[in-house]
Amino acid sequence: MTHPLGNPPSKIIAVHLNYPSRAKERGRIPAQPSYFLKPPSSLAGTKEAIVRPEGCELLGFEGEIALVVGSRAQRVRPEDGWSHVRWVTAANDAGVYDLRYADRGSNLRSKGADGFTPLGPRLLDARQLDPAALQLRTWVNGELVQDDTTDTLLFPFGQLVADLSRLVTLEPGDVILTGTPAGASVVSPGDTVEVEVTGSGQSTGRLRNPIASGPALETYGAMPRTDAAEREAAHGAAFTPEPLLDKHIEQGLRSVAVATLSAQLRGRGLPHMSIDGVRPTQPDVKMVGVAHTLRYLPLREDLFKRYGNGMNAQKRAIEQLRPGHVLVMDARRDTSAGTLGDILALRAQQRGAAGVVTDGGLRDSVAVTELGLPVYHGGAHPSVLGRRHVPWDTGVPIACGGALVQPGDLLVGDADGVVVVPPELAEDLITDCREQEQREHFITEQVRAGHDIDGLYPLGPDWHETYERWRKQHSTQGEHT
């Protein structure tokens, strides 16, 4: 193999997040850059294959701009950082998500395999380039999948050099991978990835790497494994998640009333499963979904700047929503400040949320209602959350309206309110709720016919035979409908 840089660098440093488009995909905006190392042995050139080991399914590509250091950098200032860059070229920061768990944070085996850092094919003279006017594009099998520019980077190139040089001396030949934009995803053997960097009328040409199959790993250490979270992270915007809730269970919960579910839960020794004190914006719309939780704590002015600003827990919770989630907010039943407004409600709807439940206040109540998204709230209030609340954490057990809600619980809402359903009880509850509602339908018919309720409601033994005949008759009618 011909080394793309001639002599290997002493180190390759990669930035986790730098493009706003990628940060939006990931649902977080870092306040400062963070990094990981790739070994020089991972370097490769154009036309060399990137090999996916047998047993791995999630080989990710990330088109990036690579900076090659030209002069020693130690404790340099941001305004001087770019002057230490000699060359710019295209890179593919490849990796297998199947091994991320094994070296969580360091990415050593997931991103450090031989050939996982192809560079090239041409080096551009950094002195002839404007670092804020470069374009990065990536193609998979000829289709453009990444296209972004460096004018809006979270951390400009000079800042990266300066930040690293505070503690790490950058030597000539060292490589800095500067982050990938939106569109990074997964490729398979037989695919081809191409990356190109252009600027000031110059081009690196296309870094072209086919994807090939390789032998399985020897069983001396951690072996590939994956799960839904890794698949989502690997596929990025192209990921189509599996439904959070089995369609059969969802349809079953939609077919029964919240009041019936509440009665059946109470009969099972669970009388505290209703979320009290909330009202619906869409009383005619049934809400069924899986809980994703957000917790607010009482306002402390000295902590709000740290926890309430920027990409706080409230915004992170919104960006973590998947189709079928119900965002459940614990606001301690304090309705004297809003916990959701029209913009975040719209974003939740765009993320595919099945609804929102908060025991706090709702801002922009008319606009939120017009969205059509089912929202259950403690009352309308014009104030922002900073009047009473600090968004604290997400994805934890919470109390909402007096009910304990865990991530993954099922939420069912209608005009009567909202009830929490433990997932493991759902199927049996649906069966018993349908039976209860059928009995209540029979009882209603008898009351309309003039019968008194003694022995009829609840259904007593004297009515059982009549009820069974009625049920069989209605069952037969249903079969012929």
PyMOL commands that set and color helices and strands:
alter all, ss='L'
color gray80, all
select helices_A, chain A and resi 20-26+40-42+78-84+97-103+108-111+126-128+150-152+157-165+228-238+247-254+258-267+301-308+313-319+342-350+365-371+385-387+423-448+461-479
alter helices_A, ss='H'
color red, helices_A
select strands_A, chain A and resi 12-15+35-38+43-44+50-53+59-61+63-69+85-92+95-96+117-125+135-140+143-149+175-177+185-187+192-199+202-203+207-214+274-275+279-280+287-298+325-330+338-340+355-358+361-362+375-377+379-380+389-394+398-400+403-405+410-414+417-421
alter strands_A, ss='S'
color yellow, strands_A
deselect
rebuild
show_as cartoon
